[in-house]
């Protein structure tokens, strides 16, 4: 009996020591032949640009590391919402996530990734993210959120959806709408006259269906992937936010890799970036046509009126350091 007990303890000890190092799967990154398995969670569906690019990235990583790193992708918030997944990465039970302005809850400068009417167009976004301001934001995300940006996607502009046309801020009176967990978004939409509330994206469809909210704001790709055309009639072209979003891995998970593996992951990220940009160019105009085919109508709005209404909330909401960065963004050609 004693021998059986000792053998059980020994087996348990060996199992614990095998699972005690590295990322979410316990594999170490020291090139000792173990397969490192990363869990990668995001909110979009399998047909979305982000997911298709993530699959390409995972394939490239596996190829470039000779199968030493395997990335398992969990779309549709199946690892939990964005904030949940970031918390899971920090706890070591997940490894990768797609996130943008939500990162400001850890790294305040990330708020600048999606300040309403800060960016004129996608070219302006690219010039910022690939320049000194982008480097400054990435550095803070790495230091304060514990996440390493690998590559990014530019995003189609955020537009307001509704069941009745909304052409100016005066149409927002009593309009209950969902916003992501971004304090600035709450404040600017309140200032514009709406009644915003924070809600995870995976709850938006049901919220609209049940009348808990009357609208929401997102780029057209997420409007489509969330099936929101089934519960909303209009896409009001507020184009209030042009932005980008990062694909990130936990610092600890990345640092656990050896130098050769880190280099392979970075190379794969660079190639995935180019792949995603090509997909974006093909997909966005196609998505707008498909939403129209599903019965949605695109409405031109008075963007200057929305900008003017939101401006006081932007100035009041941003801390001096953030507002200084905001003004620098406006100056970028």
Residue pairs with C-beta under 8 A, 6 or more apart in sequence:
18 26
19 26
20 26
21 27
21 28
21 256
22 28
22 29
22 34
22 36
22 253
22 256
23 29
23 36
23 37
23 38
23 92
23 95
23 250
23 252
23 253
23 256
24 37
24 38
24 39
24 88
24 92
24 93
24 94
24 95
24 253
25 36
25 37
25 38
25 39
27 34
27 35
27 36
27 37
28 34
28 36
28 256
29 36
29 256
29 257
29 258
29 261
30 258
31 68
31 258
31 260
31 261
35 67
35 68
35 69
35 70
36 68
36 69
36 70
36 256
36 257
36 261
37 69
37 70
37 71
37 72
38 69
38 70
38 71
38 72
38 95
38 96
38 249
38 253
39 72
39 74
39 79
39 93
39 94
39 95
39 96
40 54
40 58
40 71
40 72
40 73
40 74
40 94
40 95
40 96
40 97
41 73
41 74
41 77
41 78
41 79
41 80
41 85
41 88
41 94
41 96
41 97
42 50
42 51
42 54
42 73
42 74
42 75
42 77
42 82
42 85
42 97
42 98
43 75
43 76
43 77
43 81
43 82
43 98
43 201
43 202
43 222
44 50
44 51
44 75
44 76
44 98
44 221
44 222
44 225
45 51
45 75
45 76
45 225
45 226
46 75
46 76
47 225
48 75
48 221
48 222
48 225
49 153
49 221
49 276
49 279
49 280
49 283
50 98
50 153
50 245
50 247
50 276
51 73
51 75
52 279
53 153
53 247
53 272
53 275
53 276
53 279
54 71
54 73
54 98
54 247
54 272
55 73
56 271
56 272
56 275
56 276
57 71
57 150
57 151
57 247
57 268
57 269
57 272
57 275
58 70
58 71
58 72
58 73
60 267
60 268
60 271
60 272
61 69
61 71
61 264
61 265
61 268
62 69
62 70
62 71
63 268
64 264
64 265
64 267
64 268
65 261
65 264
65 265
68 261
69 257
69 261
69 264
69 265
71 96
76 202
77 200
77 201
77 202
79 85
79 88
79 94
80 88
81 200
81 201
81 202
82 97
82 98
82 99
82 102
82 180
82 181
82 200
82 201
83 102
83 105
83 181
85 94
85 97
85 99
86 97
86 99
86 102
86 103
86 106
86 145
86 147
88 94
89 95
89 96
89 97
89 146
89 147
89 248
89 249
89 250
89 253
90 146
90 250
92 250
92 252
94 250
95 249
95 250
95 253
96 247
96 248
96 249
96 250
96 253
97 147
97 247
97 248
98 153
98 245
98 246
98 247
98 248
99 147
99 245
99 246
99 248
100 110
100 113
100 114
100 155
100 243
100 244
100 245
100 246
101 110
101 111
101 113
101 114
101 180
101 182
101 184
101 185
101 243
102 110
102 180
102 181
102 182
103 110
103 113
103 141
103 145
103 147
103 246
104 110
104 111
104 113
104 182
104 183
104 184
105 181
106 141
106 144
106 145
106 146
107 137
107 140
107 141
107 143
107 144
107 145
108 140
108 319
108 321
108 322
109 136
109 137
109 140
109 141
109 321
109 322
109 325
110 137
110 140
110 141
110 145
111 182
111 184
111 318
111 322
112 118
112 133
112 137
112 322
112 325
112 326
112 329
113 137
113 243
113 244
113 245
114 158
114 182
114 184
114 185
114 241
114 243
115 184
115 241
115 314
115 318
115 326
115 329
116 184
116 185
116 188
116 240
116 241
116 306
116 307
116 310
116 314
117 240
117 241
117 303
117 306
117 307
117 310
117 311
117 314
118 241
118 242
118 326
118 329
118 330
119 125
119 128
119 241
119 242
119 243
119 329
120 242
121 242
122 154
122 242
124 242
124 332
125 154
125 242
125 243
125 244
126 154
127 332
127 333
128 134
128 329
128 332
129 137
129 152
129 154
129 244
131 332
133 325
133 328
133 329
133 332
136 325
138 149
138 246
141 147
141 149
141 246
141 248
142 148
142 149
142 251
145 248
146 250
146 251
146 252
147 246
147 248
147 249
147 250
147 251
148 248
148 249
148 250
148 251
148 254
149 246
149 247
149 248
150 246
150 247
150 248
150 249
150 265
150 266
150 269
150 272
151 246
151 247
151 269
151 270
151 272
151 273
151 276
152 244
152 245
152 246
152 247
152 273
153 244
153 245
153 247
153 276
153 280
154 242
154 243
154 244
154 277
154 280
155 219
155 221
155 242
155 243
155 244
155 245
156 219
156 220
156 221
156 284
156 287
157 219
157 239
157 240
157 241
157 242
158 217
158 218
158 219
158 238
158 239
158 240
158 241
158 243
159 217
159 218
159 219
159 220
159 223
159 235
159 236
159 237
159 238
159 239
159 240
160 166
160 177
160 215
160 216
160 217
160 235
160 236
160 238
160 240
160 301
161 215
161 216
161 217
161 218
161 223
161 228
161 232
161 234
161 235
161 236
161 296
162 175
162 214
162 215
162 232
162 233
162 234
162 236
163 214
163 215
163 232
163 233
163 234
164 171
164 233
164 234
165 171
165 234
165 236
165 297
165 299
166 172
166 175
166 215
166 234
166 236
166 299
166 301
167 236
167 299
167 300
167 301
167 302
168 301
168 302
168 305
168 306
169 192
169 193
169 305
169 306
169 309
170 193
172 189
172 192
172 193
172 194
173 193
174 195
175 193
175 194
175 195
175 214
175 215
176 194
176 195
176 196
176 197
176 212
176 213
176 214
176 215
177 189
177 194
177 195
177 196
177 197
177 213
177 214
177 215
177 216
177 217
178 196
178 197
178 198
178 199
178 204
178 207
178 213
178 215
178 216
178 217
179 185
179 186
179 189
179 196
179 197
179 198
179 199
179 216
179 217
180 198
180 201
181 198
183 317
184 313
184 314
184 317
184 318
185 196
185 217
186 196
186 197
186 198
187 313
187 316
187 317
188 240
188 310
188 313
188 314
188 317
189 196
189 217
190 196
190 313
191 309
191 310
191 312
191 313
192 306
192 309
192 310
193 309
197 213
199 207
199 213
201 218
201 222
201 226
204 213
204 216
204 226
204 228
205 226
205 227
205 228
205 230
205 231
206 212
207 213
208 214
208 215
208 216
208 228
208 231
208 232
209 231
215 232
216 228
216 232
217 238
217 240
217 241
218 226
218 228
220 235
220 284
220 287
220 288
220 291
221 283
221 284
221 287
223 229
223 232
223 235
223 291
223 296
224 287
224 290
224 291
229 291
229 294
229 295
229 296
230 294
232 296
233 295
233 296
233 297
234 296
234 297
234 298
234 299
235 291
235 296
235 297
235 298
235 299
236 299
236 301
237 298
237 299
237 300
237 301
237 303
238 301
238 303
238 306
239 303
240 303
240 306
240 307
240 310
247 269
247 272
249 265
254 262
254 265
257 265
288 298
292 298
314 326
315 323
318 326
